[in-house]
């Protein structure tokens, strides 16, 4: 810093040097068993999660901060303890996530992919799978939200119908369901179809 600068400029310079990103200088302490346990408790208290997602979170934190204890971190044992205590329940998580995705208009395939990515076992996914009526209502919710078929203002032509079908397929709906809604003659007909169970 040049001595010829006014005092105020020198003060701001010194203050800036002193405050220059203090977090950058601090390196986080390596994790201990107690810190790992506290971190896991905070995570499950804040987020609905599966056992696999909790384990992935803890392993990522260990990679970022390091491990202070002897040997490998007891991540698997900690997750098993949380499952045994009921803090983490894959079936409850899967039911909740399935319901949330259905309300947002997603279909069976997309729900299955999401639960698989969360580490939910196939048998649990099958146990919480939505029924035909729930899938129809989800398809209707998506069509209504995205203004597909009779919910749209534009006149349906072939190109628009194909785009809407593709969007419904990406959302995980079966082709027959997507066609039924996109090609529906009226909102009432679409709602009547969605209310049926067969």
Secondary structure by P-SEA (a helix, b strand, c coil): ccccccaaaaaaaaaaaaacccccccccccccaaaaaaaaaaaaacccccaaaaaaaaaaaaaacccccccccaaaaaaaaaaaaccccaaaaaaaaaaaaaaacccaaaaaaaaaaacccaaaaaaacccaaaaaaaaaaaaaaacccccccccccaaaaaaaaaaaaaacccaaaaaaaaacccaaaaaaaaaccc
